Amino acid sequence: MCSLLLPPCRPLPPAASPAPTRRLPPDLHRQARQVSTRAQTPGRGVPRTWTTAPDADDAASLMVARAEAGDFAAARSMWAQLLHSSAFACLPAAAPRLLPAYARLGRSDEILLAVRELSARDPAAARALYPLAVSCLGAAGELDRMEAAVQEMGRLSLRVCSATGDAFVRAYAASGTIPQMEAAYRRLKRTGLLISPAAIRAVASAYISHQKYYKLGAFVSDVDLRRRDAGALLWNLYLLSFAANFKMKSLQRAFLEMVAAGFRPDLTTFNIRAAAFSKMCMFWDLHLSAEHMRRDGVAPDLVTHGCFVDAYLERRLARNLTFAFDRLDGGAEPVIATDSIIFEAFGKGGFHASSEALLEATGGKRRWTYYKLLGVYLRKQHRRNQVFWNY
């Protein structure tokens, strides 16, 4: 009867076979062991403990370190040994650091070769390796090899993600011609992916550097000015396309359209208008813009003050600058909060460039205000107009 109370006898499961260890080639094993032993060497007075054999991750870290240090031959040799050993599974994790190192070394030809070799050994890794190759080749300016990588993605039926498409457009904006960049944008648009603010900024910089302001306005209109995820960037670029060509009526009309569409003008918006007004010495519009900034609670920065200073000095009205600075809060500490893309179109004004250099030279050792910077700048302008005779 007692035997009925015992649980039924169940056979034990068979013992699991130990997982196969990833074995390294002897040379690579020796190098990785040296690195691991140095990293784990105890300090003085501590008894030495012998470490176990390093695994493939140590060898992969050593390979990446060699590539980042500029030793391409050693990194390539270790790549070949790991690829043809049972430890190749550690290579996909090392690729995000290895491929950019190849690009920095100028060995862009090895990037696509490494991706092909590893994808042939591990087809599942191709989904992450090819977008990485497109990004690295695009950043290096290797447009032909980047195109080859994108075509191989199509042959392998790999989906182009938004990050890959943005890297593709940014590469053509930085290293290609305007027609090539526009073709790349149309290809991205056909995929149904939205262009990111970073890619929008790259395309805009390319148009500005070639002074294609009409095409800049057409581009941001095609992207859709109603997009909310980019903030006021699209509208600011739209205003910049008119301001850089000094189309003042179109600039004012575009600003009113921006406000009517429900977008709040930011500091960059006001400074784009102020830079155009300053170049044209339109003092009434400058002061109206300052009043609008005060009403909307937008604090002026060094760029705003520089627009007033440059316009007043152009008309030899330096004595009236205190009136403008009183309305701009000239006693505040100087800051620069304007989007740098405005400087690509207009450059930096005299007061802005001089004050920025002075602030960098002092390094925060002295408290500056806009009034103090103005005093220094006016003294420099006065000395520049003097004639010194050396006898």
KENUDREN-517522 format. One record per residue (C-alpha): chain; x, y, z; residue in three letters; residue number from 1. Coordinates in steps of 0.02 Angstrom, whole numbers, plus 32768, in hexadecimal, padded with zeros to 4 digits. Layout:
N
A / X / Y / Z / Ala / NUM
...
***
This chain:
391
A / 8000 / 8000 / 8000 / Met / 1
A / 808E / 8073 / 8023 / Cys / 2
A / 80CA / 8062 / 7F72 / Ser / 3
A / 8027 / 80AD / 7F32 / Leu / 4
A / 8049 / 814C / 7F92 / Leu / 5
A / 80EE / 8168 / 7F3B / Leu / 6
A / 80F2 / 81CF / 7E9C / Pro / 7
A / 8103 / 816D / 7DFD / Pro / 8
A / 81B3 / 8150 / 7DC4 / Cys / 9
A / 81E7 / 81C4 / 7D37 / Arg / 10
A / 8281 / 81A5 / 7CCF / Pro / 11
A / 8305 / 822C / 7CDD / Leu / 12
A / 831F / 8297 / 7C42 / Pro / 13
A / 83BF / 8275 / 7BE4 / Pro / 14
A / 8450 / 82E4 / 7C16 / Ala / 15
A / 8460 / 837B / 7BA4 / Ala / 16
A / 84FA / 837A / 7B3A / Ser / 17
A / 856F / 840C / 7B5F / Pro / 18
A / 8560 / 84A0 / 7AE8 / Ala / 19
A / 85E9 / 84A1 / 7A67 / Pro / 20
A / 866F / 851E / 7A90 / Thr / 21
A / 86A8 / 859B / 7A11 / Arg / 22
A / 875B / 8570 / 79EC / Arg / 23
A / 87D2 / 85F3 / 79AD / Leu / 24
A / 8866 / 85DB / 793A / Pro / 25
A / 890A / 85C5 / 799C / Pro / 26
A / 8956 / 866E / 796B / Asp / 27
A / 88B7 / 86CE / 7991 / Leu / 28
A / 889F / 866D / 7A32 / His / 29
A / 894F / 869D / 7A6B / Arg / 30
A / 8935 / 8757 / 7A45 / Gln / 31
A / 888C / 875E / 7A9B / Ala / 32
A / 88D3 / 8702 / 7B32 / Arg / 33
A / 895E / 8783 / 7B42 / Gln / 34
A / 88E0 / 8812 / 7B3F / Val / 35
A / 886D / 87BC / 7BBC / Ser / 36
A / 8900 / 8792 / 7C30 / Thr / 37
A / 893F / 8846 / 7C2E / Arg / 38
A / 8890 / 8888 / 7C54 / Ala / 39
A / 887E / 8812 / 7CE9 / Gln / 40
A / 892E / 8820 / 7D32 / Thr / 41
A / 8919 / 8847 / 7DED / Pro / 42
A / 8971 / 88D6 / 7E41 / Gly / 43
A / 8A0B / 88C9 / 7EAE / Arg / 44
A / 89F2 / 8865 / 7F4C / Gly / 45
A / 895E / 8800 / 7F0A / Val / 46
A / 897A / 8747 / 7EE4 / Pro / 47
A / 8977 / 8721 / 7E2A / Arg / 48
A / 88E5 / 86B8 / 7DEC / Thr / 49
A / 88EA / 865D / 7D48 / Trp / 50
A / 885D / 868A / 7CD1 / Thr / 51
A / 87FF / 8617 / 7C60 / Thr / 52
A / 8815 / 8616 / 7BA3 / Ala / 53
A / 87C9 / 86B0 / 7B53 / Pro / 54
A / 8730 / 869C / 7AE6 / Asp / 55
A / 870E / 86DF / 7A39 / Ala / 56
A / 86CC / 8784 / 7A7C / Asp / 57
A / 877A / 87B3 / 7AB9 / Asp / 58
A / 87C1 / 878E / 7A0D / Ala / 59
A / 8738 / 87F8 / 79BB / Ala / 60
A / 875D / 8889 / 7A32 / Ser / 61
A / 8816 / 887A / 7A0A / Leu / 62
A / 87EE / 887E / 7950 / Met / 63
A / 8786 / 891C / 7963 / Val / 64
A / 880E / 896D / 79CC / Ala / 65
A / 8890 / 8948 / 7946 / Arg / 66
A / 881F / 8995 / 78C1 / Ala / 67
A / 87FC / 8A31 / 7928 / Glu / 68
A / 88B6 / 8A44 / 7948 / Ala / 69
A / 88D8 / 8A44 / 788C / Gly / 70
A / 8923 / 8995 / 787D / Asp / 71
A / 88B9 / 895B / 77EB / Phe / 72
A / 8925 / 88C4 / 77BC / Ala / 73
A / 8917 / 8878 / 786A / Ala / 74
A / 885B / 889A / 7874 / Ala / 75
A / 883E / 884E / 77C9 / Arg / 76
A / 88A4 / 87B3 / 77F6 / Ser / 77
A / 8843 / 879A / 7897 / Met / 78
A / 879F / 87B2 / 7838 / Trp / 79
A / 87CE / 8727 / 77BE / Ala / 80
A / 87FE / 86B1 / 784B / Gln / 81
A / 875E / 86D0 / 78AC / Leu / 82
A / 86F2 / 86C5 / 7810 / Leu / 83
A / 8732 / 8618 / 77E2 / His / 84
A / 872B / 85D3 / 7893 / Ser / 85
A / 869E / 859A / 7901 / Ser / 86
A / 86A4 / 8644 / 795A / Ala / 87
A / 865B / 86A7 / 78C9 / Phe / 88
A / 85BC / 86C9 / 792E / Ala / 89
A / 8616 / 8756 / 798B / Cys / 90
A / 8634 / 87BB / 78EB / Leu / 91
A / 8586 / 8809 / 78D3 / Pro / 92
A / 8595 / 885B / 797F / Ala / 93
A / 8640 / 88A2 / 7952 / Ala / 94
A / 860B / 88E5 / 78A7 / Ala / 95
A / 85BD / 898B / 78E6 / Pro / 96
A / 866A / 89BF / 7924 / Arg / 97
A / 86D4 / 8968 / 78A2 / Leu / 98
A / 8683 / 89AC / 7803 / Leu / 99
A / 868C / 8A65 / 7838 / Pro / 100
A / 8743 / 8A47 / 7865 / Ala / 101
A / 8760 / 8A06 / 77B3 / Tyr / 102
A / 870F / 8AA3 / 776F / Ala / 103
A / 877F / 8B13 / 77D9 / Arg / 104
A / 8818 / 8AB4 / 779A / Leu / 105
A / 87E3 / 8AD5 / 76E6 / Gly / 106
A / 87C5 / 8A1B / 76C5 / Arg / 107
A / 8714 / 8A2E / 7687 / Ser / 108
A / 872F / 899E / 760E / Asp / 109
A / 873A / 8928 / 76A3 / Glu / 110
A / 8693 / 895D / 76EC / Ile / 111
A / 8624 / 890E / 7668 / Leu / 112
A / 869A / 8879 / 765A / Leu / 113
A / 868C / 8857 / 7714 / Ala / 114
A / 85CF / 8865 / 770D / Val / 115
A / 85C6 / 87EA / 767D / Arg / 116
A / 8639 / 876D / 76D3 / Glu / 117
A / 85DB / 8771 / 7778 / Leu / 118
A / 8530 / 876C / 7723 / Ser / 119
A / 8565 / 86D2 / 76C2 / Ala / 120
A / 8595 / 867D / 7765 / Arg / 121
A / 8502 / 86C0 / 77CA / Asp / 122
A / 8470 / 86F3 / 7758 / Pro / 123
A / 8408 / 8732 / 77EC / Ala / 124
A / 848A / 87B9 / 780F / Ala / 125
A / 8472 / 880A / 7764 / Ala / 126
A / 83D7 / 8869 / 77A0 / Arg / 127
A / 8443 / 88D0 / 7818 / Ala / 128
A / 84E7 / 88D0 / 77B8 / Leu / 129
A / 84AF / 891D / 7714 / Tyr / 130
A / 845E / 89B9 / 7762 / Pro / 131
A / 84FE / 89CF / 77C6 / Leu / 132
A / 8564 / 89C3 / 7726 / Ala / 133
A / 84F6 / 8A44 / 76CF / Val / 134
A / 850E / 8ABD / 7760 / Ser / 135
A / 85CB / 8AA5 / 7769 / Cys / 136
A / 85E6 / 8AB1 / 76AD / Leu / 137
A / 8576 / 8B4A / 76A1 / Gly / 138
A / 85D3 / 8BA1 / 772E / Ala / 139
A / 8677 / 8B7C / 76D5 / Ala / 140
A / 8636 / 8BC6 / 7631 / Gly / 141
A / 8640 / 8B20 / 75D4 / Glu / 142
A / 85A0 / 8B38 / 7570 / Leu / 143
A / 85C0 / 8AAE / 74F0 / Asp / 144
A / 85E1 / 8A2A / 7575 / Arg / 145
A / 854A / 8A69 / 75D7 / Met / 146
A / 84DF / 8A52 / 753C / Glu / 147
A / 8524 / 89A1 / 752A / Ala / 148
A / 84F3 / 897C / 75DF / Ala / 149
A / 8442 / 89BD / 75C2 / Val / 150
A / 8431 / 8954 / 7524 / Gln / 151
A / 846A / 88B9 / 7582 / Glu / 152
A / 83E8 / 88DD / 7607 / Met / 153
A / 8365 / 88DB / 757D / Gly / 154
A / 83A4 / 8836 / 7538 / Arg / 155
A / 839F / 87EA / 75E6 / Leu / 156
A / 82ED / 882F / 7601 / Ser / 157
A / 8326 / 8895 / 7698 / Leu / 158
A / 82B3 / 8923 / 76C9 / Arg / 159
A / 82FC / 89D2 / 76C7 / Val / 160
A / 82D6 / 8A23 / 776F / Cys / 161
A / 82C3 / 8ADC / 7793 / Ser / 162
A / 8374 / 8AEB / 77DB / Ala / 163
A / 83C0 / 8A9C / 773F / Thr / 164
A / 835C / 8B0E / 76CD / Gly / 165
A / 8391 / 8BA8 / 772F / Asp / 166
A / 8448 / 8B73 / 7729 / Ala / 167
A / 8435 / 8B5C / 766D / Phe / 168
A / 83F0 / 8C0C / 7655 / Val / 169
A / 846F / 8C5B / 76CA / Arg / 170
A / 84FE / 8C09 / 766C / Ala / 171
A / 84C7 / 8C53 / 75C6 / Tyr / 172
A / 84A9 / 8CFC / 7619 / Ala / 173
A / 855A / 8CFE / 765F / Ala / 174
A / 85BC / 8CB0 / 75CF / Ser / 175
A / 854D / 8CB0 / 7535 / Gly / 176
A / 850E / 8D30 / 74BB / Thr / 177
A / 8467 / 8D89 / 74C7 / Ile / 178
A / 8413 / 8D19 / 7442 / Pro / 179
A / 8455 / 8C7C / 7499 / Gln / 180
A / 8413 / 8CBA / 7540 / Met / 181
A / 8369 / 8CE1 / 74F8 / Glu / 182
A / 8361 / 8C34 / 74A7 / Ala / 183
A / 838C / 8BE5 / 754F / Ala / 184
A / 8301 / 8C47 / 75A4 / Tyr / 185
A / 8283 / 8C10 / 751F / Arg / 186
A / 82B7 / 8B5B / 7539 / Arg / 187
A / 829D / 8B6D / 75F4 / Leu / 188
A / 81F4 / 8BBE / 75D8 / Lys / 189
A / 81BA / 8B30 / 7567 / Arg / 190
A / 81D9 / 8AB4 / 75F5 / Thr / 191
A / 8158 / 8B0E / 7660 / Gly / 192
A / 81D6 / 8B38 / 76E9 / Leu / 193
A / 81D9 / 8BE4 / 7739 / Leu / 194
A / 827A / 8C45 / 772B / Ile / 195
A / 82C2 / 8C6D / 77D7 / Ser / 196
A / 82EE / 8D1D / 7816 / Pro / 197
A / 83A8 / 8CF1 / 780C / Ala / 198
A / 8397 / 8CC3 / 7753 / Ala / 199
A / 832E / 8D60 / 7733 / Ile / 200
A / 83B8 / 8DC9 / 7780 / Arg / 201
A / 843D / 8D71 / 7715 / Ala / 202
A / 83DB / 8D90 / 7675 / Val / 203
A / 83BD / 8E45 / 76A5 / Ala / 204
A / 8477 / 8E5F / 76C6 / Ser / 205
A / 849F / 8E1C / 7619 / Ala / 206
A / 8423 / 8E94 / 75C8 / Tyr / 207
A / 8467 / 8F27 / 762D / Ile / 208
A / 851C / 8EFF / 7604 / Ser / 209
A / 84EF / 8F03 / 754A / His / 210
A / 847E / 8F9C / 7563 / Gln / 211
A / 83E7 / 8F3F / 751F / Lys / 212
A / 8369 / 8F9B / 758B / Tyr / 213
A / 82D6 / 8F85 / 7516 / Tyr / 214
A / 82F2 / 8EC9 / 7518 / Lys / 215
A / 8301 / 8ECF / 75D5 / Leu / 216
A / 8253 / 8F1C / 75E2 / Gly / 217
A / 820C / 8E9C / 7568 / Ala / 218
A / 825C / 8E0E / 75CB / Phe / 219
A / 8215 / 8E3D / 7674 / Val / 220
A / 816B / 8E59 / 7625 / Ser / 221
A / 8173 / 8DAB / 75DA / Asp / 222
A / 81A3 / 8D5F / 7682 / Val / 223
A / 8103 / 8DAE / 76C8 / Asp / 224
A / 8106 / 8E4B / 7731 / Leu / 225
A / 807A / 8E05 / 779D / Arg / 226
A / 80EA / 8D82 / 77ED / Arg / 227
A / 80F0 / 8D97 / 78A9 / Arg / 228
A / 817D / 8D1E / 78D2 / Asp / 229
A / 8202 / 8D95 / 788F / Ala / 230
A / 81C7 / 8E2A / 78F5 / Gly / 231
A / 81E4 / 8ED0 / 789E / Ala / 232
A / 8277 / 8E8E / 7837 / Leu / 233
A / 8217 / 8E81 / 7793 / Leu / 234
A / 81C9 / 8F2C / 77A4 / Trp / 235
A / 8270 / 8F7A / 77D5 / Asn / 236
A / 82C0 / 8F30 / 7739 / Leu / 237
A / 822E / 8F6F / 76D2 / Tyr / 238
A / 8246 / 901F / 7718 / Leu / 239
A / 8302 / 9011 / 76FC / Leu / 240
A / 82E7 / 8FEA / 7644 / Ser / 241
A / 8298 / 9097 / 7630 / Phe / 242
A / 8304 / 90F5 / 76AC / Ala / 243
A / 83A8 / 90BF / 765C / Ala / 244
A / 836B / 9103 / 75B5 / Asn / 245
A / 8329 / 91A0 / 760C / Phe / 246
A / 8279 / 9185 / 75CB / Lys / 247
A / 822F / 91EA / 7659 / Met / 248
A / 8178 / 91E5 / 7625 / Lys / 249
A / 817D / 9129 / 760F / Ser / 250
A / 81D6 / 911C / 76B7 / Leu / 251
A / 814E / 917D / 770F / Gln / 252
A / 80C5 / 911A / 76B8 / Arg / 253
A / 8117 / 9074 / 76E8 / Ala / 254
A / 8126 / 90AD / 779D / Phe / 255
A / 806C / 90D6 / 77A4 / Leu / 256
A / 8044 / 902C / 7758 / Glu / 257
A / 80AD / 8FD9 / 77DE / Met / 258
A / 804E / 902F / 7869 / Val / 259
A / 7FA6 / 900A / 7815 / Ala / 260
A / 7FD4 / 8F51 / 7809 / Ala / 261
A / 7FE4 / 8F48 / 78C6 / Gly / 262
A / 80A2 / 8F42 / 78D4 / Phe / 263
A / 80F4 / 8FAA / 795B / Arg / 264
A / 818A / 9011 / 791D / Pro / 265
A / 8228 / 8FEA / 797F / Asp / 266
A / 82CB / 9049 / 7994 / Leu / 267
A / 8311 / 900A / 78EF / Thr / 268
A / 8275 / 9045 / 7895 / Thr / 269
A / 8288 / 90F6 / 78D7 / Phe / 270
A / 8343 / 90FA / 78B6 / Asn / 271
A / 832C / 90C4 / 7801 / Ile / 272
A / 82BC / 915A / 77E8 / Arg / 273
A / 832F / 91CB / 784E / Ala / 274
A / 83C7 / 9199 / 77E6 / Ala / 275
A / 836C / 91C6 / 7745 / Ala / 276
A / 832E / 926B / 778F / Phe / 277
A / 83DD / 9293 / 77CC / Ser / 278
A / 842C / 9276 / 7722 / Lys / 279
A / 83AA / 92E7 / 76D3 / Met / 280
A / 83B5 / 9368 / 7763 / Cys / 281
A / 82F9 / 935E / 777F / Met / 282
A / 82F7 / 93AA / 782E / Phe / 283
A / 823B / 93B5 / 7840 / Trp / 284
A / 8226 / 92FC / 781B / Asp / 285
A / 82B6 / 92D3 / 7892 / Leu / 286
A / 8260 / 932A / 7922 / His / 287
A / 81B8 / 92DD / 78F7 / Leu / 288
A / 820A / 9232 / 78FC / Ser / 289
A / 8254 / 925A / 79A7 / Ala / 290
A / 81A8 / 928D / 79E5 / Glu / 291
A / 815E / 91EB / 79A3 / His / 292
A / 81E5 / 9188 / 79FE / Met / 293
A / 81BF / 91E2 / 7AA2 / Arg / 294
A / 8105 / 91C2 / 7A8D / Arg / 295
A / 8120 / 9108 / 7A6C / Asp / 296
A / 819C / 90F5 / 7AFA / Gly / 297
A / 8231 / 90C9 / 7A8B / Val / 298
A / 82D4 / 9107 / 7AD7 / Ala / 299
A / 8351 / 9151 / 7A5A / Pro / 300
A / 8400 / 9109 / 7A50 / Asp / 301
A / 84A8 / 9145 / 7A10 / Leu / 302
A / 8471 / 912F / 795B / Val / 303
A / 83DB / 91A2 / 7974 / Thr / 304
A / 8447 / 9229 / 79C4 / His / 305
A / 84C6 / 9215 / 7939 / Gly / 306
A / 8443 / 9238 / 78B4 / Cys / 307
A / 841A / 92DF / 7907 / Phe / 308
A / 84D1 / 930E / 791F / Val / 309
A / 8502 / 92E7 / 786B / Asp / 310
A / 846E / 9347 / 7824 / Ala / 311
A / 848C / 93E1 / 7891 / Tyr / 312
A / 8547 / 93E6 / 786E / Leu / 313
A / 8526 / 93D3 / 77B4 / Glu / 314
A / 84C4 / 9478 / 77BB / Arg / 315
A / 853C / 94C8 / 7838 / Arg / 316
A / 84BA / 94CD / 78C1 / Leu / 317
A / 8522 / 9484 / 794E / Ala / 318
A / 84E3 / 9508 / 79C9 / Arg / 319
A / 8432 / 94C4 / 79B9 / Asn / 320
A / 8463 / 9411 / 79E7 / Leu / 321
A / 843E / 942B / 7A9F / Thr / 322
A / 8388 / 9449 / 7A72 / Phe / 323
A / 8381 / 93A2 / 7A15 / Ala / 324
A / 83DF / 9345 / 7A9F / Phe / 325
A / 8369 / 9387 / 7B24 / Asp / 326
A / 82D9 / 9336 / 7AC7 / Arg / 327
A / 833C / 9295 / 7AB0 / Leu / 328
A / 8370 / 9281 / 7B66 / Asp / 329
A / 8426 / 92AC / 7B4A / Gly / 330
A / 8452 / 928D / 7C00 / Gly / 331
A / 8438 / 91D1 / 7BF0 / Ala / 332
A / 84C4 / 9151 / 7BE0 / Glu / 333
A / 84EA / 9127 / 7B29 / Pro / 334
A / 84B2 / 907F / 7AE5 / Val / 335
A / 84AA / 9032 / 7A37 / Ile / 336
A / 840E / 8FC9 / 7A1D / Ala / 337
A / 83F0 / 8FDF / 7962 / Thr / 338
A / 83F4 / 8F4C / 78EA / Asp / 339
A / 849D / 8F4B / 7895 / Ser / 340
A / 8450 / 8F30 / 77E9 / Ile / 341
A / 842C / 8FEB / 77E0 / Ile / 342
A / 84E8 / 900D / 77E0 / Phe / 343
A / 84FE / 8FA0 / 7746 / Glu / 344
A / 8491 / 901A / 76E5 / Ala / 345
A / 84BC / 90C2 / 7734 / Phe / 346
A / 8560 / 90A3 / 778B / Gly / 347
A / 8587 / 90F1 / 7833 / Lys / 348
A / 857A / 91AC / 7848 / Gly / 349
A / 860B / 9216 / 7885 / Gly / 350
A / 85C9 / 922E / 7936 / Phe / 351
A / 8599 / 9176 / 7945 / His / 352
A / 8641 / 9133 / 7909 / Ala / 353
A / 86A6 / 91AD / 7973 / Ser / 354
A / 8640 / 918F / 7A11 / Ser / 355
A / 8642 / 90D3 / 79FC / Glu / 356
A / 8700 / 90D3 / 79ED / Ala / 357
A / 870D / 9141 / 7A88 / Leu / 358
A / 869C / 90CE / 7AED / Leu / 359
A / 8702 / 9036 / 7ABA / Glu / 360
A / 87A5 / 908E / 7AE5 / Ala / 361
A / 876E / 90C1 / 7B95 / Thr / 362
A / 8726 / 9014 / 7BB6 / Gly / 363
A / 86A3 / 904C / 7C35 / Gly / 364
A / 8721 / 90A4 / 7CA6 / Lys / 365
A / 86C3 / 9148 / 7C96 / Arg / 366
A / 860A / 916E / 7C99 / Arg / 367
A / 85D8 / 91BB / 7BF4 / Trp / 368
A / 853A / 9215 / 7BBE / Thr / 369
A / 8503 / 9250 / 7B14 / Tyr / 370
A / 852B / 9304 / 7B48 / Tyr / 371
A / 85DE / 92D4 / 7B77 / Lys / 372
A / 85F7 / 9275 / 7AD4 / Leu / 373
A / 85B3 / 930B / 7A75 / Leu / 374
A / 8630 / 937E / 7ACC / Gly / 375
A / 86C2 / 930E / 7A9E / Val / 376
A / 8686 / 92FF / 79EB / Tyr / 377
A / 866E / 93BB / 79D5 / Leu / 378
A / 871E / 93DD / 7A17 / Arg / 379
A / 8763 / 935F / 799B / Lys / 380
A / 8706 / 93B3 / 790E / Gln / 381
A / 8746 / 945E / 7945 / His / 382
A / 87FB / 9423 / 794C / Arg / 383
A / 87EA / 93D1 / 78A3 / Arg / 384
A / 87BC / 9478 / 7855 / Asn / 385
A / 8854 / 94D0 / 789E / Gln / 386
A / 88F6 / 94E9 / 783F / Val / 387
A / 8997 / 94C8 / 789E / Phe / 388
A / 8A3B / 950A / 785B / Trp / 389
A / 8ADC / 94B4 / 7889 / Asn / 390
A / 8B75 / 9526 / 7883 / Tyr / 391
***
